Amino acid sequence: MNRLLLSFLLSTSFFVFTSYAQDDVYKIRLSGVNATILLKGYFVERVINAQDDDTIIGFVQTGMFNKKRLASLSTSITEDIGKYLKIVLPLNGEAVPLIVRINKLNIFEVTSGSHETAFAELNLSFIRRNGSRYYHLFDAGTCFQQGGIDVTHTHAENIVHAMEICFADLRAALLTNRVDNIEISEKELSFNPLKDPTSYPVFHTSKIPRGVFRTFYDFRDCNADTQIPFEVRVKSKKDTAKSKVSISYSDSYGPDAFWGFSDGNSIYMRIMKFYYKLYPEQNAFVSHVAYNEIGDMSSAYAMAGILGGLVGVAILATVVSATYHGITDPSKDGYFRVDFCHGSLTPSSHSEFNELDSKTVFAICGTIDPSKSICLFVNNEFNVVIRGGTYYTLNLPPRMKNATIGLRMDSLHYTQSISLNPFENSLYYVHLSNRKGILMDYISGDKETSLLNGMSEWNTIHQNGKGSNECNH
């Protein structure tokens, strides 16, 4: 229902904070929602969930106090989606067995003024089975949205519509012979391409010919249409690496006809009426988009409840937040990447907008000898090594309501149970006491703000598994 919680927002004119109903999970049932999937010659034999969690699918906001609640399907993602699709596309005659892999299923709600929008992000892989052999056909993704005054009840319908879109995209790929038909091993059935999108052709093509990309899939799979003539018009900037361009082409195509284009040297992606250059990185395509331009878009998008498409909803949250990477000057440029779930832009480094993991930050007292290793354990299992003057963020699945934190340094041991909230950050300060040894205190208010202000990339520890031998002795 009403209200959107962005845990990292300090203030905004569009979004309002909510409370969290920790004791219950909102159940979404797909039964009773009709679907029209026009895919002849196939039946759904099996559904695989390649995500880390098979239960939680996002969040909703319900009740007179606008409580934010985790959401799940009635049983599990694998069972519910599998049961539904097997009814919609049942075994029929000589139909080919189809395996559907869920790479991403995420629902959430956004409020703008009195208008609400419910979203369903979905990405599916389609794999056909021939005897004991498996052939990858196509990956399809979408971000379906539905607006209204109260949209919580629409999520089941939105998920089904998102599935219809993905199956329609598979059907179009089959009809145009744009499926992979690449044999994969049984082990690869559970591979999630969204965790490492470098398996897609666009990362392995040294030069893409001049042409337009009608869809995100054309960009992802390097299928540029070279038969459509177009002219590029450069919007000059001092830094040409951040230039935006427009293109002119035949009036027979609408203004939103193309996802992007290649000029033979560089790739551009359309954002509203302009195209921005994309730069390949190790496992992503990134773009520099002027912060104030995204900001201009955000107002119209928010008020209309239209946040999907090429400008992802996470970007709107980023723009509204003045805390994003410390950007407060509208003249500075943003740094975004292409989301390979459905081809929209998302903040490049990290987006906390619709993440559900609980986040617990540990700040280690700077006076602790940095040569000493503090071993952090979670529920009696080694997690990370931290040292004096550093920070560490622990992410735990949303279904966990508490965790036991253990700290060890030399002969000193400390254990404390902490509460977890998937929609809020919490901060603990680790220090030494002459009498009690290691201590860990929960911090809030001004001291929390002061400690978090000292957190940066150079003093933040990342989990890498190192130190497990010394810590488990």
C-alpha positions in Angstrom: 0.0 0.0 0.0 1.0 3.6 0.5 4.6 4.7 1.4 8.0 3.8 0.1 10.9 3.1 2.4 14.3 3.9 1.0 16.6 3.0 3.8 19.4 5.2 2.5 17.3 8.3 1.8 17.6 11.1 4.3 14.7 13.2 2.9 12.6 13.5 -0.2 9.5 15.2 -1.4 8.2 12.2 -3.3 8.8 9.3 -0.9 7.7 8.7 2.7 9.1 6.3 5.3 7.1 3.3 6.7 7.4 1.0 9.6 8.2 -2.7 9.2 5.9 -5.6 10.2 8.6 -8.1 11.2 6.3 -10.9 12.4 4.5 -11.8 9.2 5.2 -12.3 5.5 2.6 -11.3 2.9 1.5 -14.3 0.8 0.8 -14.0 -2.9 -1.2 -16.7 -4.6 -1.1 -17.2 -8.4 -4.1 -19.6 -8.5 -7.1 -18.0 -10.1 -5.1 -15.5 -12.3 -5.7 -16.3 -15.9 -2.8 -16.3 -18.4 -2.6 -16.4 -22.2 0.7 -17.9 -23.4 0.8 -18.6 -27.1 3.6 -21.0 -27.4 2.8 -24.1 -29.5 4.7 -27.3 -29.5 6.2 -27.0 -26.0 5.1 -28.0 -22.5 6.7 -26.9 -19.2 8.3 -29.9 -17.7 10.3 -28.4 -14.9 11.0 -25.0 -13.2 14.4 -24.2 -11.6 15.0 -21.2 -9.3 18.6 -20.0 -9.8 18.2 -17.3 -7.2 19.8 -17.5 -3.7 16.4 -17.6 -2.0 13.4 -19.7 -2.9 11.0 -18.0 -0.6 11.1 -14.2 -0.4 10.3 -12.3 -3.6 10.2 -8.7 -2.5 8.1 -6.4 -0.3 4.7 -4.9 -0.1 3.2 -2.1 2.1 -0.1 -2.9 3.9 -2.4 -1.9 6.7 -3.7 1.3 8.1 -0.2 2.1 9.5 1.5 1.4 6.1 3.7 -1.4 7.4 6.4 -2.7 5.1 6.3 -6.4 4.8 8.3 -9.1 3.1 6.4 -10.9 0.4 6.5 -14.5 -0.8 4.5 -16.9 -2.9 2.1 -19.3 -1.0 4.8 -22.1 -0.7 8.0 -21.5 -2.6 9.1 -19.9 -5.9 10.0 -23.2 -7.5 6.8 -25.0 -6.5 4.3 -22.2 -7.1 5.7 -21.0 -10.5 6.2 -24.6 -11.5 2.7 -25.7 -10.6 1.2 -22.6 -12.4 3.2 -23.0 -15.7 2.5 -26.8 -15.8 -1.2 -26.0 -15.9 -0.8 -23.2 -18.5 1.5 -25.2 -20.7 0.7 -28.9 -20.0 2.0 -32.0 -21.7 0.2 -32.3 -25.0 0.9 -34.9 -27.7 4.3 -34.5 -29.2 5.1 -31.3 -27.4 8.8 -30.6 -26.6 9.7 -30.5 -22.9 10.7 -27.1 -21.8 12.7 -26.2 -18.6 12.1 -22.7 -17.3 14.8 -21.2 -15.1 14.0 -18.2 -12.9 17.0 -15.9 -12.8 15.2 -13.1 -11.0 11.7 -12.5 -9.5 11.3 -9.3 -7.5 8.2 -7.3 -6.6 8.0 -4.0 -4.8 5.8 -0.8 -4.6 6.5 2.9 -5.1 4.4 5.8 -4.0 4.3 9.2 -5.6 1.9 11.6 -4.0 -1.4 9.8 -3.9 -0.5 7.4 -6.7 1.0 4.0 -6.2 2.8 1.7 -8.6 3.4 -2.0 -8.1 6.3 -3.6 -10.0 7.3 -7.1 -10.9 10.8 -7.7 -12.2 11.2 -11.1 -13.9 14.0 -12.8 -15.9 13.6 -16.3 -17.3 15.8 -18.7 -19.2 14.2 -21.2 -21.5 15.9 -24.6 -22.1 14.5 -27.5 -24.1 15.3 -31.1 -23.3 15.9 -33.7 -25.9 16.3 -37.1 -24.2 19.2 -36.6 -21.7 20.5 -33.5 -23.5 19.7 -29.9 -22.8 19.7 -26.9 -25.2 19.6 -23.3 -24.1 17.1 -21.3 -26.2 16.6 -17.8 -24.9 16.7 -15.5 -21.9 13.8 -13.0 -21.5 13.2 -10.3 -18.9 10.8 -7.5 -18.2 9.7 -5.0 -15.5 5.9 -5.0 -15.5 4.1 -2.2 -13.6 0.6 -1.4 -12.6 -0.6 1.9 -11.0 -3.6 2.9 -8.9 -4.7 4.1 -5.5 -4.0 0.7 -3.7 -1.9 -1.7 -5.7 -0.9 -4.4 -3.2 -3.6 -6.8 -4.5 -2.2 -6.6 -8.0 1.1 -8.4 -7.5 -0.2 -11.9 -8.5 -1.6 -10.5 -11.7 1.6 -8.5 -12.3 3.8 -11.6 -11.9 1.6 -13.5 -14.4 1.7 -10.7 -16.9 5.5 -10.6 -16.6 5.6 -14.3 -17.4 3.3 -13.7 -20.4 5.7 -11.1 -21.7 8.8 -13.3 -21.2 7.1 -16.2 -23.0 6.0 -13.8 -25.8 9.6 -12.8 -26.2 10.6 -16.4 -26.5 8.0 -17.0 -29.1 9.2 -14.0 -31.1 12.8 -15.3 -30.9 11.7 -18.7 -32.1 9.8 -17.2 -35.0 12.7 -15.0 -36.1 15.3 -17.8 -35.5 17.1 -15.8 -32.8 17.4 -18.5 -30.3 20.7 -19.9 -29.2 20.0 -23.7 -29.4 23.3 -24.2 -27.6 23.8 -27.5 -25.8 24.5 -27.2 -22.1 25.4 -29.6 -19.3 23.0 -30.7 -16.6 25.2 -28.8 -14.1 24.6 -25.6 -16.2 20.9 -25.8 -15.7 21.2 -23.9 -12.5 23.6 -21.2 -13.8 22.2 -17.7 -13.3 23.4 -15.4 -16.1 22.5 -12.3 -14.2 25.2 -12.9 -11.6 27.8 -12.8 -14.4 26.4 -11.4 -17.6 29.7 -11.7 -19.5 28.4 -14.9 -21.0 26.3 -12.8 -23.4 27.6 -12.2 -26.9 27.9 -8.4 -26.5 30.9 -9.0 -24.2 32.7 -11.1 -26.8 32.3 -9.1 -29.9 35.3 -6.9 -30.8 33.4 -4.7 -33.2 29.7 -4.2 -33.8 28.7 -2.9 -37.2 26.8 0.3 -37.7 23.1 -0.3 -37.0 20.2 0.1 -34.6 19.1 -2.1 -31.8 15.4 -2.4 -31.8 15.3 -4.1 -28.4 17.6 -4.7 -25.4 17.9 -8.3 -26.6 19.4 -7.1 -29.9 22.1 -5.2 -28.0 22.7 -8.1 -25.6 23.0 -10.6 -28.5 24.8 -8.4 -31.0 21.9 -8.3 -33.5 22.3 -4.8 -34.9 19.9 -4.0 -37.8 22.2 -2.6 -40.4 19.5 -1.9 -43.0 18.0 1.1 -41.4 19.7 4.4 -42.4 20.2 7.0 -39.6 22.3 10.1 -38.9 24.0 10.9 -35.6 23.8 14.4 -34.2 26.3 15.1 -31.4 25.4 17.3 -28.4 28.8 18.9 -27.9 30.4 18.8 -24.4 33.9 19.6 -23.3 34.4 16.0 -22.2 33.4 14.0 -25.2 33.4 10.8 -23.2 30.3 12.1 -21.6 28.5 13.4 -24.7 25.0 12.6 -25.5 23.7 12.4 -29.0 20.4 12.2 -31.0 19.7 10.4 -34.2 17.5 11.1 -37.2 15.8 8.4 -39.2 12.8 7.7 -41.3 9.5 9.0 -40.1 8.0 5.5 -40.5 9.6 4.7 -37.1 8.4 6.2 -33.9 10.5 8.2 -31.4 10.8 5.1 -29.2 11.5 2.6 -32.0 15.1 1.8 -30.9 16.7 0.7 -27.7 20.0 2.0 -28.9 22.5 1.9 -31.8 26.1 1.3 -32.9 27.9 3.9 -35.0 30.5 1.3 -35.9 32.8 2.3 -33.1 30.7 3.0 -30.0 27.4 1.8 -28.6 24.7 4.2 -27.4 21.6 3.6 -25.3 18.4 5.6 -25.5 17.3 7.5 -22.3 14.2 9.5 -23.0 14.9 11.4 -26.2 18.7 11.2 -26.3 21.3 8.5 -26.6 24.2 8.0 -24.2 27.4 6.2 -24.9 28.0 2.9 -23.2 31.5 1.8 -22.1 32.4 -1.8 -21.6 33.9 -2.8 -18.3 35.0 -6.1 -16.9 31.4 -7.5 -16.4 29.2 -4.5 -17.3 28.3 -1.7 -19.7 28.3 1.6 -18.0 27.2 5.1 -18.9 27.7 8.7 -17.6 24.4 10.4 -17.5 24.1 14.0 -16.3 22.7 14.0 -12.7 20.5 17.0 -13.3 19.1 15.4 -16.5 18.0 12.3 -14.6 16.7 14.6 -11.9 14.5 16.4 -14.5 13.2 13.0 -15.6 12.5 11.8 -12.2 9.8 14.4 -11.3 7.7 13.6 -14.4 8.2 9.9 -14.0 7.4 9.9 -10.3 4.2 11.9 -10.6 3.0 9.7 -13.5 3.9 6.5 -11.7 6.0 5.5 -14.7 9.3 4.4 -13.4 10.2 1.3 -15.4 11.6 1.1 -19.0 15.0 2.4 -19.9 15.3 4.6 -16.8 15.1 2.0 -14.0 13.2 2.7 -10.7 16.5 2.4 -8.8 17.8 5.4 -10.6 14.9 7.5 -9.5 15.6 6.5 -5.9 19.3 7.4 -6.4 18.4 10.8 -7.8 16.1 11.7 -5.0 18.8 10.8 -2.5 21.4 13.5 -2.0 23.6 10.9 -0.3 24.3 8.9 -3.4 28.1 8.9 -3.7 28.1 12.3 -2.1 26.5 13.9 -5.2 24.9 17.2 -4.3 26.0 19.3 -7.3 23.6 18.8 -10.2 26.4 19.6 -12.6 28.2 16.4 -11.7 27.5 13.2 -13.8 26.0 10.0 -12.6 27.6 6.6 -13.2 25.2 3.9 -14.2 25.2 0.4 -15.7 22.9 -1.6 -17.9 20.8 -4.0 -15.9 20.9 -7.3 -17.9 17.6 -8.4 -16.2 15.5 -6.3 -18.6 17.9 -3.7 -20.1 17.2 -0.6 -18.0 19.8 1.6 -16.3 20.7 1.0 -12.6 23.2 2.7 -10.3 26.6 1.2 -11.3 28.2 0.6 -7.9 25.3 -0.5 -5.7 21.6 0.1 -5.3 19.9 -0.3 -1.9 16.5 0.6 -3.3 14.9 -2.8 -3.3 17.4 -5.0 -1.6 16.0 -7.1 1.2 19.1 -8.4 3.0 19.5 -7.0 6.5 22.6 -4.8 6.7 24.7 -4.7 9.9 27.7 -2.5 10.0 30.6 -3.2 12.4 32.9 -0.3 13.2 36.2 -1.4 14.8 37.7 1.0 17.3 40.7 2.8 15.7 42.8 2.3 18.9 42.8 -1.5 18.6 46.2 -2.8 17.4 45.7 -3.1 13.6 48.2 -6.0 13.6 45.7 -8.0 15.7 43.1 -10.1 13.9 39.5 -9.9 15.1 37.7 -13.0 13.8 33.9 -12.4 13.3 31.6 -15.4 13.4 27.9 -15.6 12.5 25.9 -18.4 14.1 29.2 -20.1 15.0 30.5 -20.1 11.4 33.5 -18.0 10.4 32.6 -14.9 8.4 35.5 -12.4 8.1 38.7 -11.0 9.6 38.5 -7.4 10.6 41.1 -5.1 12.3 41.3 -1.8 14.1 40.1 1.3 12.3 38.1 -0.6 9.7 34.4 -1.2 8.9 32.6 -4.3 7.7 29.0 -4.7 6.5 27.3 -8.0 7.1 24.4 -8.9 4.7 22.1 -11.6 5.8 19.0 -13.1 4.1 15.7 -11.3 4.9 14.1 -14.4 6.4 16.6 -14.3 9.3 15.2 -12.3 12.3 18.3 -12.6 14.5 21.9 -13.8 14.5 24.5 -14.7 17.0 27.7 -12.7 16.5 31.0 -14.1 17.8 34.2 -12.1 18.1 37.6 -13.6 18.8 41.0 -11.9 19.2 43.8 -14.0 20.7 42.4 -15.5 23.9 39.5 -13.0 24.1 36.0 -14.3 23.1 32.7 -12.3 22.9 29.2 -13.4 21.9 26.0 -11.4 21.4 22.7 -12.1 19.8 21.4 -9.2 17.5 18.1 -8.5 15.9 17.8 -8.2 12.1 15.6 -5.9 10.1 15.7 -6.3 6.3 14.6 -2.7 5.7 17.0 -0.9 8.0 20.8 -0.6 8.7 22.2 -1.1 12.1 25.6 -0.2 13.5 27.7 -1.8 16.2 30.9 -0.4 17.6 33.6 -3.0 18.6 36.1 -1.9 21.2 38.3 -3.3 24.0 37.7 -2.9 27.7 40.4 -3.3 30.3 38.1 -5.2 32.5 35.8 -7.1 30.1 37.9 -7.6 27.0 36.0 -7.3 23.6 32.8 -5.4 23.7 30.2 -4.7 21.0 27.8 -1.8 21.5 24.7 -0.9 19.4 25.1 2.7 18.2 22.3 5.1 17.1 21.7 8.9 16.8 24.4 11.4 16.3 27.2 9.0 17.1 26.0 6.6 14.5 26.0 9.4 11.9 29.5 10.4 12.9 30.8 6.8 12.6 29.2 6.2 9.3 30.6 9.5 7.9 34.0 8.0 8.5 33.3 4.9 6.5 34.8 4.8 3.0 36.0 2.3 0.4 39.6 2.4 1.6 38.8 1.4 5.2 36.0 -1.1 4.5 36.7 -4.8 4.7 35.2 -7.2 2.2 34.5 -10.8 2.9 37.0 -13.1 1.0 37.3 -16.2 3.1 40.9 -15.5 4.1 41.7 -16.1 7.8 39.4 -19.0 8.2 42.2 -21.3 9.2 43.7 -19.1 11.9 40.2 -18.1 13.2 38.9 -21.7 13.5 41.7 -22.9 15.7 
